[in-house]
């Protein structure tokens, strides 16, 4: 189902829309894809943040990271 939406765009948004339209998309296609892409990036960012939080809370993983970092430091060439 499609639904019409009316928006007011400032100069920056109009320039961005012109760039999207320059790829050959219609105005409606450009706006729809930009909205979907923005929402997808928000979901991806939230998922990544949750993964980072889970890794930071994992004491076993943190200990392993420290062990690997110490090993890498011991293998580094002297300065």
DSSP file (Angstrom, degrees, kcal/mol; ACC not computed):
  #  RESIDUE AA STRUCTURE BP1 BP2  ACC     N-H-->O    O-->H-N    N-H-->O    O-->H-N    TCO  KAPPA ALPHA  PHI   PSI    X-CA   Y-CA   Z-CA
    1    1 A X              0   0    0      0, 0.0     2,-0.3     0, 0.0     0, 0.0   0.000 360.0 360.0 360.0 133.8    0.0    0.0    0.0
    2    2 A X        -     0   0    0      2,-0.0     2,-0.4     0, 0.0     0, 0.0  -0.764 360.0-168.9-105.4 153.9    1.3    3.4   -0.9
    3    3 A X        -     0   0    0     -2,-0.3     2,-0.2     2,-0.0     0, 0.0  -0.996  21.6-122.5-143.7 135.2    0.6    6.6    0.9
    4    4 A X        -     0   0    0     -2,-0.4     2,-0.4     2,-0.0    -2,-0.0  -0.553  28.4-173.0 -78.5 140.4    1.3   10.2   -0.1
    5    5 A X        -     0   0    0     -2,-0.2     2,-0.5     2,-0.0    -2,-0.0  -0.991  11.9-148.7-133.5 141.5    3.4   12.3    2.3
    6    6 A X        +     0   0    0     -2,-0.4     2,-0.3     2,-0.0    -2,-0.0  -0.932  21.9 171.3-113.1 133.7    4.2   16.0    2.1
    7    7 A X        -     0   0    0     -2,-0.5     2,-0.5     2,-0.0    -2,-0.0  -0.952  30.0-132.3-136.7 156.9    7.4   17.4    3.4
    8    8 A X        -     0   0    0     -2,-0.3     2,-0.4     0, 0.0    -2,-0.0  -0.956  26.6-157.3-108.0 127.0    9.3   20.7    3.3
    9    9 A X        -     0   0    0     -2,-0.5     2,-0.1     4,-0.0    -2,-0.0  -0.859   4.7-143.0-108.2 137.9   12.9   20.4    2.4
   10   10 A X     >  -     0   0    0     -2,-0.4     4,-2.4     1,-0.1     5,-0.2  -0.254  41.6 -88.3 -82.9-179.0   15.7   22.9    3.3
   11   11 A X  H  > S+     0   0    0      1,-0.2     4,-2.3     2,-0.2     5,-0.2   0.895 127.4  51.5 -60.7 -41.8   18.5   23.7    0.9
   12   12 A X  H  > S+     0   0    0      1,-0.2     4,-2.1     2,-0.2    -1,-0.2   0.919 111.9  46.3 -62.8 -43.5   20.7   20.8    2.1
   13   13 A X  H  > S+     0   0    0      1,-0.2     4,-2.5     2,-0.2    -1,-0.2   0.876 110.9  53.0 -67.3 -37.1   17.9   18.3    1.7
   14   14 A X  H  X S+     0   0    0     -4,-2.4     4,-2.3     2,-0.2    -2,-0.2   0.891 109.2  49.2 -64.9 -38.9   17.1   19.6   -1.8
   15   15 A X  H  X S+     0   0    0     -4,-2.3     4,-2.0     2,-0.2    -2,-0.2   0.909 111.5  49.2 -66.1 -41.3   20.8   19.2   -2.8
   16   16 A X  H  X S+     0   0    0     -4,-2.1     4,-2.1     1,-0.2    -2,-0.2   0.915 111.1  49.8 -63.5 -42.1   20.8   15.7   -1.4
   17   17 A X  H  X S+     0   0    0     -4,-2.5     4,-2.7     1,-0.2    -2,-0.2   0.900 108.3  53.1 -63.4 -40.6   17.6   14.9   -3.3
   18   18 A X  H  X S+     0   0    0     -4,-2.3     4,-1.8     1,-0.2    -1,-0.2   0.894 107.6  51.6 -62.2 -39.0   19.1   16.3   -6.5
   19   19 A X  H  < S+     0   0    0     -4,-2.0     4,-0.4     2,-0.2    -1,-0.2   0.915 111.5  46.9 -63.6 -42.0   22.1   14.0   -6.1
   20   20 A X  H ><>S+     0   0    0     -4,-2.1     3,-1.2     1,-0.2     5,-0.9   0.904 111.8  50.1 -66.3 -40.6   19.8   11.0   -5.7
   21   21 A X  H ><5S+     0   0    0     -4,-2.7     3,-2.0     1,-0.3    -1,-0.2   0.817  99.2  67.0 -66.5 -29.4   17.7   12.0   -8.7
   22   22 A X  T 3<5S+     0   0    0     -4,-1.8    -1,-0.3     1,-0.3    -2,-0.2   0.679  88.9  66.9 -66.5 -15.7   20.9   12.4  -10.7
   23   23 A X  T < 5S-     0   0    0     -3,-1.2    -1,-0.3    -4,-0.4    -2,-0.2   0.496 127.2 -96.9 -81.2  -2.4   21.4    8.6  -10.4
   24   24 A X  T < 5S+     0   0    0     -3,-2.0     2,-0.2     1,-0.4    -3,-0.2   0.404  82.2 133.5 104.1  -1.4   18.3    8.1  -12.5
   25   25 A X      < -     0   0    0     -5,-0.9    -1,-0.4     1,-0.1    -2,-0.1  -0.511  58.0-115.9 -80.0 150.1   15.8    7.6   -9.8
   26   26 A X     >  -     0   0    0     -2,-0.2     4,-2.8     1,-0.1     5,-0.2  -0.356  34.0-103.1 -72.6 166.2   12.5    9.4   -9.8
   27   27 A X  H  > S+     0   0    0      1,-0.2     4,-2.2     2,-0.2     5,-0.2   0.919 124.1  47.2 -57.7 -44.9   11.9   11.8   -7.0
   28   28 A X  H  > S+     0   0    0      2,-0.2     4,-2.7     1,-0.2    -1,-0.2   0.921 112.6  48.6 -64.7 -43.8    9.6    9.4   -5.2
   29   29 A X  H  > S+     0   0    0      1,-0.2     4,-2.7     2,-0.2     5,-0.2   0.908 111.2  51.1 -61.8 -41.7   12.0    6.5   -5.7
   30   30 A X  H  X S+     0   0    0     -4,-2.8     4,-2.1     2,-0.2    -2,-0.2   0.919 112.9  44.5 -63.3 -44.4   14.9    8.6   -4.3
   31   31 A X  H  X S+     0   0    0     -4,-2.2     4,-2.2    -5,-0.2    -2,-0.2   0.925 114.4  49.1 -67.4 -44.4   13.0    9.6   -1.2
   32   32 A X  H  X S+     0   0    0     -4,-2.7     4,-2.4     1,-0.2    -2,-0.2   0.938 113.5  45.6 -61.2 -46.9   11.7    6.1   -0.5
   33   33 A X  H  X S+     0   0    0     -4,-2.7     4,-2.8     1,-0.2    -1,-0.2   0.882 111.2  53.2 -66.9 -36.3   15.1    4.5   -0.9
   34   34 A X  H  X S+     0   0    0     -4,-2.1     4,-2.3    -5,-0.2    -1,-0.2   0.904 110.6  47.4 -64.2 -40.5   16.7    7.2    1.3
   35   35 A X  H  X S+     0   0    0     -4,-2.2     4,-2.3     2,-0.2    -2,-0.2   0.930 114.1  46.2 -65.3 -45.6   14.2    6.6    4.0
   36   36 A X  H  X S+     0   0    0     -4,-2.4     4,-2.2     1,-0.2    -2,-0.2   0.916 113.6  49.2 -64.4 -43.3   14.7    2.8    3.9
   37   37 A X  H  X S+     0   0    0     -4,-2.8     4,-2.4     2,-0.2    -2,-0.2   0.909 110.8  50.0 -62.8 -42.9   18.5    3.1    3.8
   38   38 A X  H  X S+     0   0    0     -4,-2.3     4,-1.9     1,-0.2    -2,-0.2   0.916 111.6  47.9 -63.1 -43.3   18.4    5.5    6.8
   39   39 A X  H  X S+     0   0    0     -4,-2.3     4,-2.2     1,-0.2    -1,-0.2   0.887 110.7  52.3 -64.9 -38.3   16.2    3.2    8.8
   40   40 A X  H  X S+     0   0    0     -4,-2.2     4,-2.8     1,-0.2    -2,-0.2   0.909 107.6  51.4 -63.5 -42.8   18.5    0.2    7.9
   41   41 A X  H  X S+     0   0    0     -4,-2.4     4,-2.6     1,-0.2    -1,-0.2   0.889 108.9  51.6 -62.8 -38.4   21.6    2.1    9.1
   42   42 A X  H  X S+     0   0    0     -4,-1.9     4,-2.3     2,-0.2    -1,-0.2   0.915 111.5  46.8 -63.2 -42.8   19.8    2.9   12.4
   43   43 A X  H  X S+     0   0    0     -4,-2.2     4,-2.5     2,-0.2    -2,-0.2   0.923 113.0  49.1 -64.3 -43.8   19.0   -0.8   12.9
   44   44 A X  H  X S+     0   0    0     -4,-2.8     4,-2.5     1,-0.2    -2,-0.2   0.904 111.3  49.8 -62.0 -41.7   22.6   -1.9   11.9
   45   45 A X  H  X S+     0   0    0     -4,-2.6     4,-2.5     2,-0.2    -1,-0.2   0.906 111.4  48.6 -64.6 -41.9   24.0    0.7   14.4
   46   46 A X  H  X S+     0   0    0     -4,-2.3     4,-2.1     2,-0.2    -2,-0.2   0.902 112.2  48.6 -65.1 -40.7   21.7   -0.6   17.2
   47   47 A X  H  X S+     0   0    0     -4,-2.5     4,-2.1     2,-0.2    -2,-0.2   0.902 112.2  48.6 -65.6 -41.3   22.7   -4.2   16.5
   48   48 A X  H  X S+     0   0    0     -4,-2.5     4,-2.6     2,-0.2    -2,-0.2   0.906 110.0  51.7 -65.6 -41.6   26.4   -3.3   16.4
   49   49 A X  H  X S+     0   0    0     -4,-2.5     4,-2.4     1,-0.2    -1,-0.2   0.900 109.9  49.6 -61.0 -41.0   26.0   -1.4   19.7
   50   50 A X  H  X S+     0   0    0     -4,-2.1     4,-2.1     2,-0.2    -1,-0.2   0.891 110.9  49.8 -65.1 -39.5   24.3   -4.4   21.3
   51   51 A X  H  X S+     0   0    0     -4,-2.1     4,-2.3     2,-0.2    -2,-0.2   0.914 111.1  48.7 -66.0 -42.5   27.1   -6.7   20.1
   52   52 A X  H  X S+     0   0    0     -4,-2.6     4,-2.7     1,-0.2    -2,-0.2   0.922 111.0  50.5 -62.7 -44.1   29.8   -4.4   21.4
   53   53 A X  H  X S+     0   0    0     -4,-2.4     4,-1.5     1,-0.2    -1,-0.2   0.899 110.5  49.7 -61.1 -40.8   28.0   -4.2   24.8
   54   54 A X  H  X S+     0   0    0     -4,-2.1     4,-0.6     2,-0.2    -1,-0.2   0.904 112.2  47.6 -65.4 -41.3   27.8   -8.0   24.9
   55   55 A X  H >< S+     0   0    0     -4,-2.3     3,-0.8     1,-0.2     7,-0.2   0.902 110.3  51.9 -66.8 -40.3   31.5   -8.4   24.1
   56   56 A X  H 3< S+     0   0    0     -4,-2.7    -1,-0.2     1,-0.2    -2,-0.2   0.819 109.7  50.3 -65.1 -29.6   32.5   -5.8   26.7
   57   57 A X  H 3< S+     0   0    0     -4,-1.5     2,-1.0    -5,-0.2    -1,-0.2   0.595  87.2  96.0 -83.5 -11.4   30.4   -7.7   29.3
   58   58 A X    <X  -     0   0    0     -3,-0.8     4,-2.4    -4,-0.6     5,-0.2  -0.700  54.2-172.2 -86.1 101.0   32.1  -11.1   28.5
   59   59 A X  H  > S+     0   0    0     -2,-1.0     4,-2.3     1,-0.2    -1,-0.2   0.851  83.9  53.5 -63.5 -36.5   34.9  -11.4   31.0
   60   60 A X  H  > S+     0   0    0      2,-0.2     4,-2.1     1,-0.2    -1,-0.2   0.931 110.9  46.2 -64.1 -45.0   36.3  -14.5   29.3
   61   61 A X  H  > S+     0   0    0      2,-0.2     4,-2.5     1,-0.2    -2,-0.2   0.907 111.7  51.6 -64.2 -42.1   36.6  -12.7   26.0
   62   62 A X  H  X S+     0   0    0     -4,-2.4     4,-2.1     1,-0.2    -1,-0.2   0.907 109.6  49.7 -62.5 -41.5   38.1   -9.6   27.6
   63   63 A X  H  X S+     0   0    0     -4,-2.3     4,-2.1     1,-0.2    -1,-0.2   0.899 111.0  49.7 -63.7 -40.2   40.8  -11.8   29.3
   64   64 A X  H  X S+     0   0    0     -4,-2.1     4,-2.6     2,-0.2    -2,-0.2   0.897 108.5  52.8 -65.5 -40.3   41.5  -13.4   26.0
   65   65 A X  H  X S+     0   0    0     -4,-2.5     4,-2.5     1,-0.2    -2,-0.2   0.912 109.7  48.8 -61.4 -41.6   41.9  -10.1   24.3
   66   66 A X  H  X S+     0   0    0     -4,-2.1     4,-2.5     2,-0.2    -1,-0.2   0.900 110.4  51.1 -64.6 -40.4   44.3   -8.9   27.0
   67   67 A X  H  X S+     0   0    0     -4,-2.1     4,-2.3     2,-0.2    -2,-0.2   0.929 112.3  45.9 -62.0 -45.9   46.3  -12.1   26.5
   68   68 A X  H  X S+     0   0    0     -4,-2.6     4,-2.8     2,-0.2    -2,-0.2   0.903 111.9  51.7 -64.5 -41.3   46.5  -11.7   22.8
   69   69 A X  H  X S+     0   0    0     -4,-2.5     4,-2.4     1,-0.2    -2,-0.2   0.906 110.3  48.8 -63.2 -41.1   47.4   -8.0   23.2
   70   70 A X  H  X S+     0   0    0     -4,-2.5     4,-2.1     2,-0.2    -1,-0.2   0.911 111.7  49.5 -64.4 -41.8   50.3   -8.9   25.6
   71   71 A X  H  X S+     0   0    0     -4,-2.3     4,-1.3     2,-0.2    -2,-0.2   0.937 111.6  48.1 -61.5 -47.0   51.5  -11.6   23.1
   72   72 A X  H  X S+     0   0    0     -4,-2.8     4,-0.7     1,-0.2     3,-0.3   0.895 110.7  51.7 -61.6 -39.9   51.4   -9.1   20.2
   73   73 A X  H >< S+     0   0    0     -4,-2.4     3,-0.7     1,-0.2    -1,-0.2   0.889 107.7  52.3 -64.4 -38.4   53.3   -6.5   22.3
   74   74 A X  H 3< S+     0   0    0     -4,-2.1    -1,-0.2     1,-0.2    -2,-0.2   0.762 110.1  49.4 -69.1 -24.1   56.0   -9.1   23.2
   75   75 A X  H 3< S+     0   0    0     -4,-1.3    -1,-0.2    -3,-0.3    -2,-0.2   0.561  86.3 111.4 -90.2  -9.8   56.5   -9.9   19.5
   76   76 A X  S << S-     0   0    0     -4,-0.7     3,-0.1    -3,-0.7     2,-0.0  -0.369  77.1-106.6 -68.6 142.6   56.8   -6.2   18.4
   77   77 A X        -     0   0    0      1,-0.1    -1,-0.1    -2,-0.1    -2,-0.1  -0.370  42.7 -98.1 -65.3 145.3   60.2   -5.1   17.2
   78   78 A X              0   0    0      1,-0.1    -1,-0.1    -3,-0.1    -3,-0.0  -0.280 360.0 360.0 -62.8 152.0   62.1   -2.9   19.7
   79   79 A X              0   0    0     -3,-0.1    -1,-0.1     0, 0.0    -2,-0.1   0.449 360.0 360.0 -85.9 360.0   61.9    0.8   19.0
